[in-house]
Amino acid sequence: MSEEHRIRVLMTKVGLDGHDRGIKVISSLLREAGMEVIYLGMFQTPEMIVKAALEEDVDVIGVSCLSGEHMGFIPRIAELLKERGAGEILLLVGGVIPWEDIPALREAGVNEVFPAGSLTEPIVQYIRSNVRASARL
């Protein structure tokens, strides 16, 4: 990856989930790791998230879900990314995600799931290792 390219990460909450402490902590840690973080905020729809990701030309979308609505919203985000030709954007999900839902989320197009309690260093390393190939030019 060239030194000029800073990894751009869009962090957001989806649906009616009003708990944002964790995503703000992760956003801060990603900034400390040298990434540019755009925090979209709470109560977003999949359409709003994908629109913002395309407008901001991000490398990664990080979605926090603590409300149990992940199986309804997250596959729709992945579908919209594919429809808009942006399937190279990494889609990461974190929060209260039951282990049994992880395979279905991956099958739907999620690149990685970081359940509640995940350590931050693996998140940073995953992003650095997997950001889209065009950013490495």
C-alpha positions, 0 to 999 in steps of 0.5 A, spaced: 500 500 500 502 506 498 504 511 503 499 516 501 493 512 501 490 512 508 485 506 509 478 510 509 473 506 514 465 508 514 463 506 521 455 506 523 449 503 526 443 500 523 436 500 524 433 502 531 440 500 535 441 506 540 447 503 543 453 507 540 459 506 546 462 500 543 463 503 535 465 510 538 471 506 542 473 502 535 472 508 531 477 512 536 482 506 536 482 505 528 484 513 528 489 511 532 492 506 528 492 511 522 486 510 519 481 515 516 474 514 520 467 517 518 462 515 523 455 516 520 452 515 526 446 511 529 439 509 526 441 508 519 438 504 513 442 500 509 441 504 503 443 510 507 450 506 509 451 504 502 450 511 499 455 514 504 460 509 503 460 510 495 460 518 496 466 517 501 470 512 497 471 508 503 475 501 503 471 498 509 464 499 512 464 497 519 457 496 522 455 495 529 449 491 531 447 490 538 439 490 537 438 483 534 437 486 527 443 484 524 440 478 519 435 483 516 439 489 515 446 486 514 445 482 508 441 488 505 447 492 505 452 487 502 446 486 496 446 493 495 454 494 495 454 488 489 448 492 485 452 498 485 459 495 483 462 496 490 463 489 492 470 490 493 469 494 499 470 490 505 464 489 510 465 488 517 460 487 522 461 487 530 457 487 536 452 482 539 452 476 533 450 469 535 455 464 533 450 460 529 449 467 525 456 468 523 456 463 517 449 466 514 452 473 514 459 470 511 454 467 505 450 473 504 457 477 503 460 479 510 467 479 509 468 478 517 464 478 523 467 481 530 463 479 536 462 483 542 468 482 546 473 481 540 480 484 541 482 491 537 488 489 534 485 483 530 480 488 527 486 493 525 490 487 522 484 484 518 483 491 515 490 492 513 491 485 510 484 485 506 483 492 504 481 492 497 487 491 492 486 498 488 488 501 495 495 497 494 497 501 488 
